């Protein structure tokens, strides 16, 4: 067990500025974004959903290669049919930019895609179009 901890620590210290986000960084980015006052104001008190947390390469004004890791965090706000985007500096653990997004540029989350597909394949009209046999559950259509 000690060896695993040493390997995990070594792996995290070797992160380069352009490496993909780790699961821990994704969790941190979401937590940091949700704790930011600007993001909380943009999300309001209604229902919202995390859409994604992705690596974001931020170019410096000098054009030097990035040395700080950033994440883009996107939420969807149901009551206003809008998105909220936050840029999180993972080094300083702060939101550096936050703003609204038009709903047309906010993709469906994987969970929403699954929910929509589940509703659709249960619809008798859809089953008829797809040629459903009785008892077919269309698992082959469900994303993994």
Secondary structure, DSSP 8 states (H G I E B T S, - for coil): -HHHHHHHHHHHHT--TTS---HHHHHHHHHHHHHSHHHHHHH-SS-EEEEEEEEE----TT-----S-EEEEEEEETTTTEEEEEEEETTTTEEEEEEEEEGGGS---HHHHHHHHHHHHHSHHHHHHHT--TT---GGGS--
